[in-house]
Structure formats: C-alpha cells, structure tokens
Amino acid sequence: MNPAERALQELFQEVGPEQAPSHLQARILARLAGEAEVRTAPAPLLRRWQWTLFGLAILGSILVALVLPGEASSTGWMALFLDRLPDMSGISGTLRTTFIGGTLITGILYALDALLHHRMGPARV
Amino acid sequence: MEEHQAITLARSGDQRAIAWLVGQYQHMVYTVTHRVLRNEMDAEEATQDTFVKAVQGLHAFQGGSRFSTWLYSVAYRAAISRLRQRRSEDRSLDEVEGHPGEPRTEAQASTTDRSRALEHALSQLAPEDAAVMTFRYLHEMSVEEIVTATGLTASNVKVKLHRSRKKMLEVLHDHLKEEVWTLWTE
C-alpha cells in the first residue's frame, strides 16, 4: 500500500461510519415486529374437534345411506331405526354419491387447511 | 452477547438478539446505504429494508463468509434497488428540488474539514463506486469480499477501486492541500 492509499484508508477510519439517526433502531425493530405480525398465520377457521364432529356426522350419514337400499335385510335395532327414517330409496344412489363426495371434499379441505396452517406456522422473526 | 450466539438466537426469533444485531450494525449499514443513495430518507428506508430482509433470510447465512460481508451485500442490493427505483421515478417526474445524487458544488464543499473533504470526494464518485470504496477502506474488506457483497466481478472491482482512488485523491489533494495526497496525483 503506497503512502497515498494508506492516507486514504486512515482518513476513512478517522471519519468512521456515518451516524444513523437516533430513531432508526426503534423504527427497524417496530417494522420487524410488524412483519412478524403480518406473517403470523391466523388460526384455522374450524377447530380440530369441530372437524371431527363434522366428519363423524358425515360418516354416520354415509352409513345410513349405505343401508338404505337394503331395507329387507335390515334387522334388529337397525330396522327400528330405519323405520323412523323417511323413505329415500328412490334417491339413494344420488345420496350415496353425494355423501361420499362430500366426505372426500371435506377430507381434502381439512388436509389443505391443516397443511397451510402448518406451513405458515407461527412467526419466526 | 457474542455475534455467533446472537445470530443463532435471532434465527429462532429472539427479539433481544435481533435488537443486538441491529444495534451493532445499523451505523455501518446506514453508511453503505447513505453513500449509495445520498439522501437521508432513502438511506433510512433502505437500512430498514436491509434488516427486514436480513432477519427474514437469516437461515440463508451459512457462515461461509463473515456475517458483516453477508449483511453488507443485503444492504448494497437494497440501496441499489432503491436507487434504480428512484432513477426511474426521476425520469418520469419533473423534479422540484435538485437531484439528491448530484455532486456538491465547490462552494458547498469549500471547507477544509477532513470529514467534509471525504464526503465531498465520495460525492464525486458514482454511487456504486462510493460503496465499493467504503467497503474497501472503511470496512477493510478484501476484493473477494467486495465481490461477494456486490456481485461484481473481481476485475470490475479492481478497476472501480483504481479509478475511484485516483479520483478521490485528486479531490482530496485540492481540498486538503496535504503533501500525502500529492504523492499519488503527481
């Protein structure tokens, strides 16, 4: 390093870094806190127990739908239960498709909801 | 608190560690952004951008270089990005005030104060070159580290350093009237 270059380095060191405004650190930390808040994932719309209840209700409906056409083979408590249900044998095929489809969609939505919540997670700022 | 400890804690979101890192580096980062942007408001914004990006991307810092080098690379890119944005805005708007990046006139910088002389000499350089000189002589970074921080090639950095040094020494010679600056310019 020649004398002029050394003098240049000494001048930079002597003057040192510029002084950031005194409020800057607070602003940076506030902005970081703000970013953390924005990045915080909201809780799922439905709680786990609500999804479970929902799923069980649909599963129960499917079971009912599955046994609807077999009216003659129903025995015991099931027959008593089915006697109380309105006769839906005419639309049982549609109902079965609807219930199974509904269950599948519910399952997919639940998995998606859980996945998104897991991936976003709590803020890690 | 030590730096590596603060980095580890900051990765897991420890607010004290983040505050410590901001406290340690805010002036250096501000210096880089201010020397590129030459405007306090823009420099403040770019410094904030730097720390937000750095904290969010802290997992990307693997310790292959010094933390300061990595942080300055984030600062340099944030400042250059804002500079480009400002330049494109300047082209589309009629400016009411003088361009913030314009070099100062002789009258404005007629002081012999060494700090002002340095500031004036830096203002004669292109913003990117002022940052490169700051990296080299204030942060004492090697050419390889400047390459990492700026994304420029090594030969480009060397050319910028050579030209900027020559220019600055000429300006400093005019302002400070000291023999040491003459050694280079003669």
HADDOCK unambig.tbl for C-alpha pairs under 7 A between the chains (distance, minus, plus):
assign (segid A and resid 3 and name CA) (segid B and resid 180 and name CA) 6.69 0.50 0.50
assign (segid A and resid 4 and name CA) (segid B and resid 180 and name CA) 5.55 0.50 0.50
assign (segid A and resid 4 and name CA) (segid B and resid 181 and name CA) 5.47 0.50 0.50
assign (segid A and resid 4 and name CA) (segid B and resid 183 and name CA) 6.27 0.50 0.50
assign (segid A and resid 4 and name CA) (segid B and resid 184 and name CA) 5.81 0.50 0.50
assign (segid A and resid 7 and name CA) (segid B and resid 180 and name CA) 6.98 0.50 0.50
assign (segid A and resid 9 and name CA) (segid B and resid 137 and name CA) 4.96 0.50 0.50
assign (segid A and resid 12 and name CA) (segid B and resid 137 and name CA) 6.00 0.50 0.50
assign (segid A and resid 12 and name CA) (segid B and resid 138 and name CA) 5.32 0.50 0.50
assign (segid A and resid 13 and name CA) (segid B and resid 138 and name CA) 5.67 0.50 0.50
assign (segid A and resid 15 and name CA) (segid B and resid 115 and name CA) 5.60 0.50 0.50
assign (segid A and resid 16 and name CA) (segid B and resid 138 and name CA) 6.84 0.50 0.50
assign (segid A and resid 17 and name CA) (segid B and resid 27 and name CA) 6.20 0.50 0.50
assign (segid A and resid 17 and name CA) (segid B and resid 28 and name CA) 5.73 0.50 0.50
assign (segid A and resid 17 and name CA) (segid B and resid 31 and name CA) 5.71 0.50 0.50
assign (segid A and resid 18 and name CA) (segid B and resid 27 and name CA) 6.12 0.50 0.50
assign (segid A and resid 18 and name CA) (segid B and resid 30 and name CA) 6.99 0.50 0.50
assign (segid A and resid 18 and name CA) (segid B and resid 31 and name CA) 5.10 0.50 0.50
assign (segid A and resid 19 and name CA) (segid B and resid 27 and name CA) 5.49 0.50 0.50
assign (segid A and resid 20 and name CA) (segid B and resid 26 and name CA) 6.74 0.50 0.50
assign (segid A and resid 20 and name CA) (segid B and resid 27 and name CA) 5.14 0.50 0.50
assign (segid A and resid 20 and name CA) (segid B and resid 30 and name CA) 5.85 0.50 0.50
assign (segid A and resid 25 and name CA) (segid B and resid 22 and name CA) 6.65 0.50 0.50
assign (segid A and resid 25 and name CA) (segid B and resid 23 and name CA) 6.75 0.50 0.50
assign (segid A and resid 28 and name CA) (segid B and resid 48 and name CA) 5.30 0.50 0.50
assign (segid A and resid 29 and name CA) (segid B and resid 19 and name CA) 6.90 0.50 0.50
assign (segid A and resid 32 and name CA) (segid B and resid 52 and name CA) 5.97 0.50 0.50
assign (segid A and resid 124 and name CA) (segid B and resid 12 and name CA) 6.18 0.50 0.50
assign (segid A and resid 124 and name CA) (segid B and resid 13 and name CA) 5.02 0.50 0.50
assign (segid A and resid 125 and name CA) (segid B and resid 13 and name CA) 4.51 0.50 0.50
assign (segid A and resid 125 and name CA) (segid B and resid 55 and name CA) 6.66 0.50 0.50
assign (segid A and resid 125 and name CA) (segid B and resid 56 and name CA) 6.43 0.50 0.50
